[in-house]
C-alpha cells in the first residue's frame, strides 16, 4: 500500500471529498480537518450536500480546530469517538524567540471575522504596549463581508494602532 492514511485538510472542498471517497474505497483511513465553523452546514446546504456529507462522514477521524466546529459535527451526527479538538497553536515552551528584545513584531493573519479573535487582540494591544512600548502589530487580513465582520471595529481602532507603533495592512480579498 502506498499510503497508511490520508489527511484531508479543509475537508469540505470538492477535491478533498473525492480524495476521501477514493481513500475509503481503497480501505485507507482518512483524517479530515474542518478548519472553519459553518463549513459542515455549508456543505450540507449545497447541491447533493447530503451525499457529499455522507462521504465526509465516513472519515476515520476529524480534527476540529474549535469547540464550535466539534459541536457542529456532533449535531450533524458524527460520532464523538472520532472527534479530536486540536486548536492551531504554537508550543511556546519549545519555540521561543532567539533574543528577547522588547521590540517584537506580532503578526495577525486571517479573515476579518469575530470568531478569529481579532477583536480580543485589538482590545489587549494597549496592555502589550504598556509592557513593551516598541512592539509592532501587523494585521494582514481579508474579507469583511461576513455577518460577524469586525472590519468597522478595525477601522475605528486603526488610527490609534498606527499611532502606537503598529501598522495595519490588508491583503486583497482574492488572496
C-alpha positions in Angstrom: 0.0 0.0 0.0 1.3 3.4 -0.9 -0.3 5.4 1.9 -1.1 4.5 5.5 -3.5 7.3 5.9 -4.9 10.4 4.1 -5.1 13.8 5.7 -7.9 15.9 4.1 -7.2 19.5 5.0 -10.2 21.7 4.5 -12.2 18.6 4.2 -15.4 20.1 2.7 -13.8 21.1 -0.6 -14.7 19.1 -3.7 -11.2 17.6 -4.3 -10.9 16.7 -0.7 -14.2 14.8 -0.9 -13.0 13.0 -4.0 -9.8 12.0 -2.1 -11.9 10.9 0.8 -14.1 8.7 -1.4 -11.0 7.1 -3.1 -9.3 6.5 0.2 -12.4 4.9 1.6 -12.7 2.7 -1.5 -9.1 1.6 -1.1 -9.5 1.0 2.7 -7.1 3.8 3.7 -8.1 5.7 6.9 -9.0 9.3 6.4 -8.3 12.1 8.8 -10.5 15.1 8.0 -9.7 18.6 9.2 -12.6 21.0 9.5 -11.0 24.4 9.7 -13.9 26.8 9.9 -17.2 26.8 11.8 -20.1 26.7 9.4 -18.3 24.6 6.8 -20.3 21.5 7.5 -23.6 23.4 7.3 -22.4 25.0 4.1 -21.5 21.6 2.6 -24.9 20.1 3.6 -26.7 23.1 2.0 -25.0 22.6 -1.4 -26.4 20.6 -4.3 -26.1 16.9 -3.4 -24.9 18.1 0.0 -26.4 15.0 1.8 -24.3 12.8 -0.5 -21.1 14.9 -0.1 -21.5 15.0 3.7 -22.2 11.2 3.7 -18.8 10.7 2.1 -17.1 13.0 4.5 -18.8 11.4 7.5 -17.1 8.1 6.6 -13.7 9.6 7.7 -11.8 7.7 10.4 -11.2 10.8 12.5 -11.9 14.5 12.4 -9.6 17.3 13.6 -11.7 20.1 15.0 -10.0 23.5 15.4 -12.6 24.8 17.8 -15.3 23.7 20.2 -17.8 25.3 17.8 -16.7 23.0 15.0 -16.8 20.0 17.3 -20.4 20.8 18.3 -21.4 21.4 14.6 -20.1 17.9 13.7 -21.8 16.3 16.7 -25.1 17.9 15.7 -24.6 16.7 12.2 -24.4 13.1 13.5 -20.7 12.5 13.5 -19.8 10.1 16.4 -18.0 11.7 19.3 -15.4 9.0 19.4 -13.9 10.2 16.1 -13.7 13.9 17.0 -10.5 15.4 18.2 -10.3 19.0 19.2 -6.8 20.3 18.3 -6.6 24.1 18.1 -3.9 25.7 16.0 -1.2 26.7 18.4 2.5 27.1 19.0 4.2 25.3 21.9 5.8 28.4 23.5 8.0 26.2 25.7 9.6 24.7 22.7 9.6 27.6 20.2 10.9 30.8 21.6 12.5 33.9 20.0 16.3 33.8 20.0 16.5 37.3 21.5 14.0 38.6 23.9 14.1 42.3 22.8 11.0 44.4 23.6 10.6 45.5 20.0 8.9 42.3 18.9 6.6 42.2 15.9 3.2 40.4 16.3 1.6 39.3 13.1 -2.2 38.5 12.8 -3.3 36.8 9.6 -6.8 35.8 8.9 -10.3 37.0 8.0 -12.0 40.0 9.5 -14.5 38.0 11.5 -15.2 37.9 15.2 -14.6 34.2 15.5 -10.9 34.7 14.6 -10.4 36.7 17.8 -9.1 39.9 16.2 -11.3 42.0 18.5 -9.7 40.4 21.5 -6.2 41.2 20.1 -7.2 44.8 19.4 -8.6 45.2 22.9 -5.5 43.6 24.5 -2.9 45.5 22.4 -2.7 48.6 24.8 -1.7 46.1 27.6 1.1 44.7 25.4 2.3 48.3 24.6 2.3 49.2 28.3 4.9 46.4 28.9 6.7 46.6 25.5 6.4 50.1 24.1 8.4 49.3 21.0 6.2 46.3 20.0 4.8 46.3 16.5 1.4 44.9 15.4 0.9 43.9 11.8 -2.6 42.8 10.7 -2.8 41.1 7.3 -6.4 40.4 6.7 -9.0 39.6 4.1 -12.8 39.9 3.9 -15.1 41.9 5.9 -18.3 40.9 4.1 -19.3 38.2 6.5 -22.1 38.7 9.1 -19.7 38.7 12.0 -17.2 41.1 10.4 -15.0 43.2 12.6 -13.9 45.5 9.8 -15.6 48.6 11.3 -14.0 48.0 14.7 -10.6 47.6 13.0 -11.2 50.8 11.0 -12.1 52.7 14.2 -9.1 51.4 16.1 -6.6 51.7 13.2 -5.7 55.3 13.8 -4.9 54.6 17.4 -3.0 51.4 16.4 -0.9 53.2 13.7 0.0 55.9 16.3 1.1 53.2 18.7 4.0 51.8 16.7 1.6 49.5 14.9 0.6 49.0 11.3 -2.5 47.6 9.6 -2.1 46.1 6.2 -4.8 44.5 4.1 -4.4 41.6 1.6 -6.7 41.6 -1.4 -9.8 39.6 -0.7 -8.9 37.3 -3.5 -5.8 36.1 -1.7 
